Each structure stands twice: as C-alpha cells, then as structure tokens.
Amino acid sequence: FRIENDDELCGQRALAASMMTPDARKKRNEKAFIKKARLVANTIGVDGRMNHSDFDAFARHYKKHLVIYMDKGEPCYQTEVWGDERVYILWDAPKEHYHLILNVQAFLSKGDSNERFCDPCMKMVRKEYFQNHACVGLKCKACKMSFASVADLDEHTLHPRNTKCDKCNFTFHGDDCLKNHKCNKTLCTSCNKS
C-alpha cells in the first residue's frame, strides 16, 4: 500500500493503514487517514520521522509484530513479538520513506507461482516442499508437518493422540496426522517393540 504524504508521518501513516479496513484504505479519505496517523503518532510518542526502533512502541501498544523489509530479501528489522498479528512494512531507503506491505507473499514472490510464504519462518518455500520444510515455526510434534498459522496447527492437533502407527506404535492426532507420518521402523512380531 503506497504511502503518499508531504509531511514527516509516512511511518505513522503506514501503521495507521495497517489498522484500517480494506474499504477504508481503498477510499483514501485523507482527513480520516491523517487523523488516524496522528493518533498513532501520539500513542507511540513520535510526531515526526520514524526510525526503525520507533516501531517497537507501536508493536508493544497494539500487541503486534512488525517486520520491516528494504527489499525482497531478509527483513532488515523486526520488533519483539507482542501478538499473533504481523504487520509488514517496506523501507524505501533512498527516499527515506515507509510503505505498508498488504500481501507479503506477493511482495516477496519473484513472479514464481510455485512458491508460498511461510509466516512462522518468514521465508518463501517452494510449494512442493512447503508442508514438510524445516520450518523453525509451527510443527506438529507427532507427524512433523509444518503449518502456516497457529490456527492451522490447532485445528490439526484438535484430536487427542490416540491413533497409532502399526509399524512403530507412535501415536498421532487422528488419521490425517498419521498419513503425514514417515515411518521407517518395524516392530518385532514377538515383543511388539521396534
């Protein structure tokens, strides 16, 4: 979301835009937009040009995690994680200007529709490897499958671990969890242990 302004509040405007509905952003009502940006400025105590560390006050107050990119590579700055919701910001260093990234997958994509953004590890992953990539974020402890959100992992682990693998006797969160399991063990037929 391109921030256009003639004041020093581009960071505050990007943050204000992150809290607006898609319809409100689309309308670009300048009066409402600057009012929201000034509210953000007053709340975080920065009434002028923001530096990266100023975003920490916003993250703390609004319980969000902010990630700032300079280009399509790794983030150049992140706030501490204060909540589940992430806000992605683009820092245009040559112009010393902030913009809001509404769709981080589209932003980071190199035009390759075979990639998907993994929110927990904040990386683009090829679609065929996505479910089983070595994500440092959200994995099922039973089947080791990675998930894009806490809600997806919670839905996956909703059932108690009472579905067993016939080969290794390990328990899983239902049939889908068991299907994701890559078993390479066999049980002894006499003692039923691997």
N, C-alpha and C positions, 0 to 999 in steps of 0.2 A: 504494500500500500504506500504509494508515493506521498511523502510529506512535502507540501509546498507552503512556505512561510517567508515572511520578511522580518521576523523577529528572531530572538535567540532561543526560542522554545521548541525546536524541532524534536528533541528527545522527549519532552513532556507531551508534545502532540502525538508522537508515535505511541507513547504509553496510553494516552487518552484514547487513541484509535483502537488500541487492543481491548479496551473495555466497552467499546460501542458495539451495537448490533450491526450485522452486515448491512441492513437497510439504512441505518443512520450514517454509516461510513459512505455508502453509495450516494446519499443526498449531499454530502459535504456542506452541511449548513455551517458556514464559517462562524457565526455567532455562537452556536452551541458548541462547536469544536474548540474555539478559543476559551470558552467558559470552562469546559472540561479540562483543557490543558492547564489553565491557571489553577484549577482545583488540585490537579496533580502536583504542580509546582509548589503550591502552598503546603500540601500534605507532606511532600518529601523535603521541603526546605531548600529548594534550588530554583530560584527565579531568574534563570539565565541559562547560558550554555552549559550543558551537562558533560561531565566526563564519565568514563565507563563505571567507575566506582560509585557514582551518584545513583546508579540503577539499584544498588543494594537497598537503599531506603525504600524505594518503591516495592521491591520484592518482599521485604520484611513487613511493610504495612499492609499490602494487598495479598499476602500469602501466595506468591507466585515464584517461579524460577525463570529468570531472564537469561537468554543466550544471545550473545552479540557476535555476528559474523562480519568480516571485512570483505570476504569473497566466498567462493563456493568450496573452500577448504574447511579446515578445522575452525571451531569457534575461537575468536580472539579474546573473549571474556565471558565468564558466567558468574551469576550471583550464587549465593548459597541456595539450597533448595528449601523453600519455605512452604511450598504447597505442591499439589499434583499438577497444576496447570502451568504449562510453559508458554512464554512469550518470546518470539524470535524477532530480533532487531538487526537491521543492516546498517553498518557504519561505513559511510562513504568518506574515507579518509582524505582524499584530495580536496573535497568540498567541505570537510568537517561537518557532515550532515547525517542525521539518523532517519531511517525509514522503517516501517513495520513490515515484517515478512508474514503474510497471511497463510501461505502454504509452503512450509519448509521443504516438502518433497519436491514441489515444482521448482523452488529456488535452487536446491542443490542438484537436481537432476541435470545430467549433461545431455538432455534430449533423448535419453535411453529409457524406453518404457519397460525395460527388463529389470529395473532397479526399484527398490522400495525403501523408504526411510524407516529405520528402527528408532523409535523415540527413546527407549531406555539408554541405548549406547550412542545415540545421535550420529549415526552413520548410514550411508546408503549401502544397501546389500542387494546383490543380485536375487531376483525373485525365487529362483530355484534353490537357493541356499538359505533363504530367509527363515524358514521355520526351524532350522537346525544350526544356524550360525552361532558362533561362540560369543553370544551377547553377554555383556557384563551386567545386564539389567535384569529382566524378568524371565526366569526359567522355572518350569515345573520341576520340583525336586525329584519326582518319580520318573518321568519319561524324558526329562532334559529338553523339552521343547521350549523355544523362546516365544514370548508374547509381546505385542506392541504396546500394551497398556495394563495397568493393574486390574482394570475391569475384565479384560480378556483372560488374564491369569486366574482371577477369582472365579469366573464362570467355568473355566476348565477344571479347577480344583474344588468345585462345589460338592461333589460326591465324596464320601469317606473312602479312604484307601482300603478297599476290601476285594478288589478284583485282582486275582493272582495270575502271574505268568506260569504256564505249565512247565517251562524249561528251568526257571531259576527260583521260583516261589516268591519273587519280589511282588509287592502289592502296588496297585495303581488306582487312580481316581476314575474308575469306570472303563468301558470298552474303548472309547476314543483314546484315552491316555495309554492303555495297554497297546493299541495299534501303533502308537508313536515309538514305543519301546524297541530298541535294537538289542535283542538278546543274543549273546554269543556263548552262553553257558548251557550245560546239560546236567541234568540231575542223575545221580546214581539210582538205579532202579531198586536196589536193596535198602539203602538208608535214606533215600529221598533228599540228599544234600548234594550240592554242586562240588 
